[in-house]
Amino acid sequence: MNTSLSPAPSIAWLAGVDGGGTKTLVRIAAADGRVLAEAAGPGSALRNGAGTAWRIIVPTIEQAFIHAGQAMPPLSQLAVGVGIAGYNVAQWAADFHAAAPAFGMLQAATDGITTLLGAHQGKPGAVIAVGTGTIGIAADIDGRQRMVDGWGFPSGDDASGAWMGMRAIHHTQHAIDGRAARGPLAEAVLAFCAGELPAAAGGGERGERETVLAWLSQADQAAFARLARLVVAHAGGDDAARAIMQAAADEIELMAGALDPQQRLPLALCGGLAGALNGYLSSGLRQRVVAAAADAADGALLLARQALHGTNTLQE
């Protein structure tokens, strides 16, 4: 990243926040752009409320300063860039700003925007971010911006961890009923569900149907996304897991085609599931994919820096 900056006099520190459904990553930098440290916390997606998001983000910023060996500065000296899942819902975005601490500067966007900024450093390009949720964003050469998916759980976020998890639990339900062959994925999902539940009342054991129903009764988007790890782990030896992986890759192919029909932009696949899905993509798409220059936390730092200097290259 460019470090030749002339920051506003009152801003001494920058913080970049990547707020996802499963994890929050904060990276802090000095005002001249030198990255100092980072810290991670639980997911802070706005689906769970703006207040909850800030109760995760602020302590994670404090932890990053601890890692850097610095005292937490006055909020007025801190410029914060945030890319957070759910920001594209207008009411959630308004709530997020209304609940924000009194930072010296705050610039927020969807986590897709900060992923795009990090991947291509503000230059034209496209990204598909596949994690707990999924979103694709392209910034074209002519300045136009396109977005695909990012519709949110449960109706959207195709190919995401939560999307995979829903299919894994659906397969397990079929296997319990005898509507599908019972293989390693179904067994792993059953064990996973049982492990996430408290002991049954009275000390007895739950039946398989009761176990799945009890797990479903308390499962949120992040819980479904945790099941994606089992899909990835068993795809080499379980037909159902492999079919879920291939279906996810097919959705990514559709997103890539919608984002850049003329195939003229560099495309980065980002997020925790991108690497696992790479082998299921067509050879044509794999050849188009480029490595991201940086991650969404760096993109959030860039968002803050651009806002300080009035050089924003991407807008909501």
C-alpha positions in Angstrom: 0.0 0.0 0.0 1.1 3.6 -0.6 2.5 5.1 2.6 3.1 8.7 1.4 0.2 10.2 3.4 -0.5 13.6 4.9 -3.2 12.7 7.4 -5.5 15.1 9.2 -3.7 16.6 12.2 -6.1 15.1 14.8 -5.8 11.5 13.4 -2.9 9.6 14.8 -4.0 6.0 14.1 -6.0 4.0 11.5 -8.0 0.9 12.1 -9.3 -1.4 9.5 -12.2 -3.7 10.5 -13.4 -6.8 8.6 -16.6 -7.8 10.2 -17.9 -11.1 9.0 -20.4 -13.6 10.2 -17.9 -15.9 11.9 -14.9 -13.7 12.7 -14.0 -10.0 13.1 -10.4 -9.1 12.1 -9.0 -5.7 13.1 -5.7 -4.3 11.7 -4.3 -1.1 13.0 -1.7 1.3 11.5 0.1 4.5 12.3 -1.1 7.6 10.5 1.6 7.2 7.9 0.2 3.8 6.9 2.7 1.5 8.7 0.8 -1.6 9.9 1.4 -2.2 13.5 -0.7 -5.2 14.7 -4.0 -7.0 14.4 -6.5 -8.9 16.5 -9.4 -11.2 15.9 -12.8 -11.5 17.6 -16.1 -13.2 17.1 -18.4 -12.5 14.2 -19.9 -9.0 14.1 -22.3 -9.2 11.1 -25.1 -6.7 11.4 -27.7 -9.4 11.3 -27.2 -9.7 15.1 -27.7 -6.0 15.7 -25.6 -2.9 15.6 -25.0 -2.8 19.3 -23.7 -6.3 19.3 -21.4 -5.5 16.4 -19.8 -2.5 18.3 -19.5 -4.6 21.5 -17.3 -6.9 19.4 -15.5 -4.4 17.3 -14.3 -1.9 19.9 -12.7 -4.5 22.3 -11.0 -6.1 19.2 -9.6 -2.7 18.3 -8.4 -2.4 21.9 -6.8 -5.8 21.7 -5.0 -4.9 18.5 -3.4 -1.9 20.3 -2.4 -4.2 23.1 -0.7 -6.5 20.6 1.1 -3.4 19.2 2.3 -2.5 22.7 0.3 0.7 22.6 -2.3 2.2 24.9 -5.7 2.6 23.4 -5.7 6.2 22.1 -8.5 8.7 22.5 -11.3 7.8 20.0 -11.0 11.2 18.4 -7.5 10.3 17.2 -8.7 7.2 15.4 -9.8 6.9 11.8 -11.8 3.7 11.4 -12.7 1.9 8.1 -15.2 -0.9 8.5 -16.3 -3.5 6.0 -19.2 -5.4 7.6 -21.6 -8.0 6.5 -25.2 -6.7 6.4 -24.3 -3.1 5.7 -26.2 -3.2 2.4 -29.4 -3.3 4.4 -30.3 0.4 4.8 -31.8 0.1 8.3 -28.9 -1.9 9.6 -26.4 0.6 8.2 -28.3 3.5 9.8 -28.4 1.6 13.1 -24.7 0.9 12.9 -23.8 4.6 12.4 -26.3 5.7 15.1 -24.6 3.4 17.7 -21.0 4.2 16.6 -18.5 5.5 19.2 -17.1 9.0 18.7 -14.2 8.2 16.5 -12.3 10.9 14.8 -13.5 9.5 11.5 -15.7 6.5 10.5 -16.1 5.2 7.0 -18.2 2.0 6.6 -19.2 -0.2 3.7 -20.2 -3.8 3.0 -17.5 -6.4 3.6 -17.6 -7.0 -0.2 -16.5 -3.4 -0.9 -13.5 -3.8 1.5 -12.6 -7.2 0.0 -12.6 -5.6 -3.5 -10.5 -2.6 -2.3 -8.0 -5.0 -0.7 -7.8 -7.4 -3.6 -7.2 -4.8 -6.3 -6.0 -1.8 -4.3 -8.7 0.4 -5.5 -8.2 -0.4 -9.2 -10.7 -2.0 -11.5 -11.4 -5.6 -10.8 -13.8 -8.1 -9.5 -14.0 -10.3 -6.4 -16.2 -13.1 -5.2 -15.9 -13.5 -1.4 -17.0 -16.9 -0.1 -17.1 -17.3 3.7 -20.0 -17.5 6.1 -21.9 -15.5 3.4 -21.2 -14.8 -0.3 -21.0 -11.6 -2.3 -19.5 -10.7 -5.7 -18.6 -7.1 -6.6 -17.0 -5.7 -9.7 -15.6 -2.2 -10.3 -15.4 -1.8 -14.1 -12.9 0.2 -16.1 -15.6 2.8 -16.9 -16.3 3.3 -13.2 -19.5 1.3 -13.1 -20.0 -1.1 -10.2 -21.9 -4.4 -10.3 -23.0 -6.6 -7.4 -24.2 -10.2 -7.4 -25.7 -12.1 -4.4 -25.1 -10.7 -1.0 -28.8 -11.3 -0.5 -28.2 -12.8 3.0 -29.1 -15.9 4.8 -31.2 -18.0 4.3 -32.5 -17.0 0.8 -29.2 -15.9 -0.7 -25.4 -16.2 -0.2 -25.2 -19.0 -2.7 -22.1 -21.2 -2.3 -21.3 -19.8 1.1 -20.5 -21.7 4.3 -24.1 -21.3 5.6 -25.5 -22.4 2.2 -23.3 -25.5 2.3 -24.3 -26.2 5.9 -28.0 -26.1 5.0 -27.4 -28.6 2.3 -25.4 -30.8 4.6 -28.1 -30.9 7.3 -30.8 -31.5 4.6 -28.8 -34.5 3.3 -28.5 -35.8 6.9 -32.2 -35.5 7.4 -32.7 -37.6 4.2 -30.2 -40.1 5.5 -32.0 -40.5 8.8 -35.2 -41.0 7.0 -33.8 -43.6 4.6 -34.3 -41.3 1.6 -30.5 -41.1 1.0 -27.5 -43.3 1.4 -25.9 -42.9 4.8 -22.3 -42.0 4.5 -19.4 -40.3 6.3 -20.9 -36.8 5.9 -24.2 -37.7 7.5 -22.5 -39.4 10.4 -20.2 -36.4 10.9 -23.1 -34.0 10.9 -24.9 -36.1 13.5 -21.9 -36.1 15.7 -21.4 -32.4 15.2 -25.0 -31.6 16.2 -24.8 -33.8 19.2 -21.5 -32.1 20.3 -23.0 -28.6 20.1 -26.0 -29.5 22.4 -26.1 -29.6 26.2 -26.7 -32.9 27.8 -30.3 -34.2 27.4 -32.6 -33.7 30.3 -32.6 -36.6 32.7 -29.2 -37.8 31.6 -30.6 -40.0 28.8 -29.4 -39.9 25.2 -31.3 -38.2 22.4 -32.4 -40.1 19.3 -31.0 -38.9 16.0 -34.1 -37.1 14.9 -34.4 -35.4 18.3 -30.7 -34.4 18.1 -31.1 -32.7 14.7 -34.3 -31.0 15.6 -32.8 -29.7 18.9 -29.7 -28.4 17.0 -31.9 -26.7 14.3 -33.9 -25.0 17.0 -30.9 -22.9 18.1 -28.9 -22.8 14.8 -28.1 -19.4 13.3 -26.2 -18.5 10.1 -22.8 -19.0 11.8 -23.9 -22.5 13.0 -24.8 -23.6 9.6 -21.5 -22.2 8.2 -19.6 -24.4 10.7 -21.1 -27.5 9.0 -19.3 -26.4 5.8 -16.0 -27.6 7.4 -17.5 -31.1 7.4 -18.5 -30.9 3.7 -15.0 -29.8 2.8 -13.4 -32.5 5.0 -15.5 -35.4 3.5 -15.7 -34.3 -0.1 -12.9 -36.7 -1.1 -14.8 -39.8 0.1 -18.5 -38.9 0.3 -20.7 -38.4 -2.8 -23.1 -36.1 -1.0 -20.3 -33.8 0.2 -18.7 -33.8 -3.2 -22.0 -32.9 -4.8 -22.4 -29.9 -2.4 -18.9 -28.7 -3.3 -19.6 -29.0 -7.0 -22.9 -27.2 -6.7 -21.2 -24.4 -4.8 -18.6 -24.1 -7.5 -21.3 -24.0 -10.2 -22.9 -21.0 -8.3 -19.5 -19.2 -8.3 -19.3 -19.8 -12.1 -22.7 -18.1 -12.5 -21.6 -15.2 -10.3 -18.4 -14.7 -12.3 -20.3 -14.6 -15.5 -22.8 -12.0 -14.2 -20.0 -9.8 -12.7 -17.9 -9.6 -15.8 -19.6 -11.0 -18.9 -16.8 -9.8 -21.2 -14.1 -11.3 -19.0 -12.0 -8.2 -19.1 -11.4 -7.7 -15.3 -9.0 -9.5 -13.0 -11.0 -11.7 -10.7 -10.0 -12.7 -7.2 -11.7 -15.4 -5.2 -11.5 -14.5 -1.5 -12.8 -15.8 1.8 -12.3 -18.9 3.9 -13.8 -21.3 1.4 -12.2 -20.0 -1.8 -9.3 -22.3 -1.6 -11.3 -25.4 -1.0 -13.6 -24.7 -3.9 -10.9 -23.9 -6.4 -10.5 -27.5 -7.6 -14.2 -27.7 -8.4 -14.1 -24.7 -10.8 -13.9 -25.1 -14.5 -10.4 -24.8 -16.0 -11.5 -21.7 -17.8 -12.4 -19.9 -14.6 -9.3 -21.1 -12.7 -7.2 -19.6 -15.5 -8.9 -16.2 -15.0 -8.4 -16.0 -11.2 -5.7 -13.9 -9.9 -4.3 -13.7 -6.3 -5.7 -10.9 -4.2 -3.1 -8.2 -3.4 -4.4 -7.9 0.2 -7.3 -9.0 2.4 -10.5 -7.2 3.5 -8.9 -5.8 6.7 -6.3 -4.1 4.5 -9.2 -3.0 2.3 -10.8 -1.4 5.3 -7.6 0.4 6.1 -7.5 1.7 2.6 -11.2 2.8 2.9 -10.2 4.8 6.0 -7.2 6.3 4.3 -9.1 7.3 1.1 -11.8 8.9 3.2 -9.2 11.0 5.1 -7.8 12.3 1.8 -11.1 12.5 -0.2 -9.9 9.9 -2.7 -12.6 7.2 -2.4 -12.6 5.0 -5.5 -15.5 2.8 -4.5 -18.9 3.8 -3.2 -21.9 1.9 -1.9 
